[in-house]
C-alpha cells in the first residue's frame, strides 16, 4: 500500500513478532540480556510480567533466536491446557515418541531419561510458557512439578513463565504458594515512556528501509504516545493507520490530524477525532495517482539503514541525510502559495504566523519551528506592506477548528499567531497589487 510512497522495503509496524524489528530501547534490551543470563546460569523458574501488548511474545522469540545452539527450547502457547496434557505437549516438542495410550508415569519416566541424556551431552532444555496468567492453577502446579526433574547438582529443565499482571495475583494465592517459592528471577516489561515512542517509531522505520528525515512530526508522536499508553502493540497499530492516513492524503509527513484519524478507527480509542475519519481512507487511496515529484523537496535519497541487532537504541546513529536547505523549502512553499490561496473558499480560516520579514530573515524564524509544523500546511505569500512576506498555516472550515490547531502549536509560535479569513487575505493582497 503505502510502502513505495514513503520509500519502505517492507511494512514497519506489523504486530506479528519479527526479531529483525526488536527494539532494545525502553529497557527491552536489558531485560532480554537478564533473562538470557538467568536461563543459562540460573535455576528454578523465571517469570516475565508485562501488560497486554507490551512485547512479551517478541521477547520470547528473541530469546529463542539468541540462545546458544546447545539449548533446546519448548514453546507452550495454549493457556487452557489441562494438567494431564502438559507432559505430552513437552514430550511432543522434544520429539519424544510416546503413544497417546501411554500413562502419565510412563511419559514422565521417558521424559526424565531424555533430559538426562541431554544433560550428559551438555545440552540444556528450557520451556517457555506464554499467557501463564490464563492457565488453570492445576496446570501451573503440574508445571512446577517438572522442576523436580534434576540430578544431584543441576535442574534438568528450565522454565520461563510469561504473563500479564494477573499472573502475580494468581501466584499470591495460598494454594499455589509452592510455585511462587520456586521463582528465582522476576522481570517486568514496562510500557515505553513518552520520550521513547519517537525513538521506537524511527527505529522501526529504519529497520523497514526508510532513509529520510522523521516521518512523524513531534506533535504527532506526542499525540500517538498519549493514546498508546506506551504499549508497543498499540503504537504499531496507530502508527500503521497513521501512515495510511498520510498516504491517502498524499502527504509525506504524519501529523496529529492523521494520528487522530487512526485513533478514531481503533477499538481502544478513548477520544473522538475530528476531520479525516479513517473509514474514508480507502476511498482516498483510490484517488491517488503517481507520487508527485515534489516529494524530493522533503526526502533526499540516502543509504538504506540497517536495524541494529544487539546495541541499545542510544548507540544507534541514523544514516546521514542530505536535507534540503531552509531557503529551498521557503521558496517551494512560496511558489505554490498562489495556487493554494486561489483554491480556498472565502469563508475558510487560516492562521497567520509571521508578517513583515524578508525571505532571508524568514528562514531564521522558521528554522526552530519547522519540526513542529507540517510543511504541506505552510504557505508563504509576498506582500507589499512593510516590504515583507506573509506566512500562513493551514486551512480550517470554522473558527473552532482553527483555535484548536492554534492551541496545539508551540508557545513560541502562538505568541504572534492569529486567525485570518481567506476572504480577508485575498482582499489584502488585491489591494497591494
N, C-alpha and C positions, 0 to 999 in steps of 0.2 A: 504494500500500500504506500506508506509514506517514506519508505526506506531510501529510495533514489532521490526523493525530494530533499532530504537532509544529508545525503551523502553517507548513508549507513550500509554496511555489508550484510547485516542481519538484525533481527528485532532486538532492541536493547533491554526491553522491560518485560520479557516473558516471565510468568510466575512459576513455570516449571523449573526446578533447580538445575542450574548448569554451572559446574565448577569453574568454567572459564570466566564467570561473572561473579566470583566470590569476592566480596568487599571486605578488606581487612581492617577498615576503619570502624569506628563505633564499638571498639573493644572486641570485634569479631575475631581478628587475628590472634589476639591474646588468649581468648577462650579456646580457640582451635588448638593452639600450642599446648595449653594447660591440660586439656582433655587428652590430647595425644600422649603427653608425658604420663598422665595418670594411667592410661591403658597399658603403656609399655613398661612402667616401673611400679605401678601400684597393685593393690589387692582389694578385694571387696567389690562393692558396687559403686559406679559413678553415676551421678544424677545431673541432668541439664534441664533447667526450667526456663521457660520463656512464654510470653503471651502468644495468642493466635497470630500467625503471620510475622513472627519476629525473626524467622530464618533458621529454625531448628533442623528442618529437613535438609537445607543446604549445608549446614554444619555437619550433619551426619554423612552426607555424600562426600564432603571434603575429607572427613576422617577416613572413609573407606578408600578414597583415592590416594591419600598420603601415608597410610600405614605401610610399614615395610612388607616386602613380599612374603616374609615368613609368618605373617599374621593372616589367619583365615577369619573372615567376617560372616556373621549370620544376621540377617535383617528380618525382624518381625514387625509388620506394619498393621496387623489386624487387632484392634483394641478389644474386640468382642470374643477373642479366642478363649475357649473353655480350658480349664486347668489340665484336663486329660489330653489336650491337643498340643501342649507346649513341647513336650519331649519329641513327639512325632515331627513337629514342624522343624525343630533344630536338627533332628536326625536327617530329615529330607534335605535341608540346606547344606549339610555336610556330606551329602551323597552317601549316607549310610543306608545300606539295603536292608530295610525291615518291612515285614509284611503288615498289612492292616490288621491281621488277626493277632499279632504279637501283643502280649500283655505289657503293662507299664513296667513291671520289674525287669522283664527281658530287654525292653528298649533301654532302660536305664543302664543295665549291665553292658549292653553293646555300645552305648554312647560313652560310658566311662572307659571301656577298653580302647575305643578310638582316640579319646582325648589323651590317654596315657601314651599311646603310640606317637601322637603328635608331640607330646611333651618330650619324649625321648629323642625325637627328631629335631628338637629345638624350635618347635613351632608353637604359636600361641593361637587361641581361639577367643574371639570377642563377639558377644551377642548385642546387637543394637535393637532396643525396644522402643518403637515410636508410639505416640499417643498413649503413654502409660497411664495418664490420668483417667482414661476411659476403661481401663481393664478392671474386671471383677477382682475383688480383694483375694478371692481364692486363687485366681490366676497369678496375681503378684506374689502370693505366698509360694506357689509352685516354682516361680522363677527364683525366689530366694533359696529354695531347697537345692537349686542347681549349684549354688556356691559351696555346698558341702562336698562337691566333687573335687578332690585335692590329693596331693601327695603329702609326704611328711613335711615338706618345706614350701610347696607352691600350690596356688589355686590352679585348677585345670581350665577354668572358664572365667573370663572377664565379662561383666555385664554393664551396659550403659543404658540408663533409662532417660528417655526424652519425654517431656510432658509439659502441659500448661500448669499455671499456678495451682489448679485444683489438685495436682499430684501431691503437693505439700500438705493440703488439707487431708487427703486420704492417708498419707503417711503418719499424720498426727493421731489417727485412730488407734485405740488401745489394742484392738485385735490384730493389728499388723505392725506392732512396735518392733518385732524381731527383724523385719525387713529394714526399718529405719536404722536400726543399730548396725546393720551391715554396710550402710552407705558411708564410704570413707572420703569421697570427694563430691562437693556440690558446687555447681556453677549456675550463674544466672545470665541469660541472654537478654539484656535490656533493650528498650527501644532506642532508635537513633535520636540524638539531640538535634534541635532545630538547625544548629550551625553545621551539623554533619550531613544533613539531607542534600544540600547543594553539592558537596563532595561526592556523595553517593551517586547522584544523577550524572555528574560529569564522568565519574569512573565508568559507569555502565555504558554511557555513550561512547567513550574512548574504546572500551572493550569491543563494541559493536562496529568499530571502524570509523567513527566520526573524528574529523581532524580540524574542525573550525573553532571559533570562539564560543563562549557559553550560549547554548540554545535557550535556556530558561533565564528570564530576567530575575533579578534579585527579589523583586516583589512577587513574581510568580512562584519562586522557590519558597518564600515565606508563607504564601497562601496554601501551597501544597503541603508544606510541613505541618501547618496548623491542623489541617483536616486529617492527615495520615497518622498523627499521634506517634510518629517515629517507627511505625510498623512497616517493614520493608515490603511486605506484600501489598499493602495499601499504597505505598509510594509507587510501586511498579504499576499498579492498576491506573492510578491517577496520572502518572507520567505518560503512559502509553496513550490514554484517551486525550490528554492534553496535546501531545504531538499530532494526533489525528485531527484534533480541532484546528490546530495551526495549519496543518496541511490543507484541510477543507477550506480555510480562509485564504489559502495561497500566500501565506506569510512565512518568514524564515526565523521568527522568534516566537517563543512561547510566553504569553503574557498572562496576567491574572484573569483576563477575560476567558482565555482558553482553559485555564485550570478550573474556573468556576463552572464552565460548561461540563468538564469532566466530573466535577463533584456532584452536579445535579443529576448526572446519569448513573451515579454509583449507588449501590444499595445501602452503603453505610453513610450516605450523605446526611449531614446534620443541619445543613443550611440550604436554602434555595438560591440558585444562581440567577443573575439577570440575563441579559441578552445572549444569543448564540447557544440555544439548547443543543445538547449532544445528539438528540434524535434527528436533528436536521443535517447532521454531518454527511451522511451517505449521499443525500441529495446534493449537497455542496460539492462533494468529491466528483460526482459525475459531471459537474460543470467545469471542472478544472482541465485545462489543456496542457500544453507543454510548459515547462517551467521557464519563467522569464529570464532573459539574460541578465537582468539587473540583479539577480541573486549573487552575482560575483562581487557586487559592491559590498555585500555583507560577509561573504565567505570566500577567503582566498584559499587556493588549493595548498595542501601540505601533506606530509607523510602520514601514513596510517599508524595510529598509536597502538601499541601492544599492551594488553592488560597485564599489570604486574601480578605475579603469582604468589609471592611469599612476603614481600616487604609491606610495611604498613603504608596506608594512603599518604601519610605525611612525607614519605620518601618518594612518592610518585610525582614526577615532573611532566606535565603535558608537553607535547611537541611544540616547538616554536612555530607560531603562525604569523605570517606577514599581514598584519591588519591594515586596512585602508586608513589613510590619514583622516583626521577630523575634518579638515577642509574639504576633502573629496566627498565625505558624507553630506556636509552642508550644501555643497554645490549640487549634489544629486537631488537632495530634498528641495532645493530652490528651483531646479529645473522642472520638477514635477508638480510644484505647488499650484501653478496657474490652472492646470487641468483639474486638479483636485478641487479647487475652490469653485470652478465653474460647474462641477458635478453635484455640489451640495445644495440642499434645499435652504431657502432663505430663513425658514423657521428653525433650522438646526442651530446648535450651540457648539462653540469651540472654546478652548482655554488659551488665553494669551499668556505666554510665559515671559517673553523678552521683547522689548521695544527700544529703538533708538541707538543700536550699535551697528558698526560696520562689520563686514564679514570677517575681517581679521580679528577683531575683538571678540566676536561671537563665539569663535571656536574655543577660546579660553573659558567662557562662561558655560558652554555646553559640555566640555570635557569631563568635568566632575559629575555631571548629572546623567551622562549617557548610559551608565549601567542600570539606572533606574527607569529609563524611558524606553518606549517601543519605537524603533526607528520608522516603521511604516506609519506611525501616527504623528510624526514630526513634520511640520510644514513651514518653510522659510519663504516669506514674501518680502519683496523690496517695496519700500515706501519712501516718498519724498519728504515726509515730515521728519524733522530732526535729522535729516540726511542719514537714515539708518535702515534697519530691517525690522520686520515683524515676525516673530516666531510663534506659531500656533501649535496646539497639541490636541489631537482627537476630534471626533465629531459625535455629538450626542443629541438624541431626539428630544430631550426635555431638560429642564434646569436641574432636577434632582439627580439625574444620571451624571450630569457634568459636575455637580457638587460632590457626589460620591467619589468620582475619579480624582477630583482635586484633593480630597481628604486622604486619598491613598498615596499621593505624591510625597516625596521627601519634604521636610520642613523648609529646606533651603529653596526648593522650587516653589512651594506655596507662598513664600514671603511676598513676591511681587506678582503672582499669577492672579488672574481674574477671568470671569466669564464674558464671552463676546458672542453676539448673534452673527450668523453668517451674513444676514442682510446688512448689518452694521459694518462688517468688514468690507463687503463689496462696495458699499456706499463710500466708505473712507478711501478706498483705492481708486474709485472712479473720480473722486474729487481731486486726487493728486495728479491725475493724468493731464 
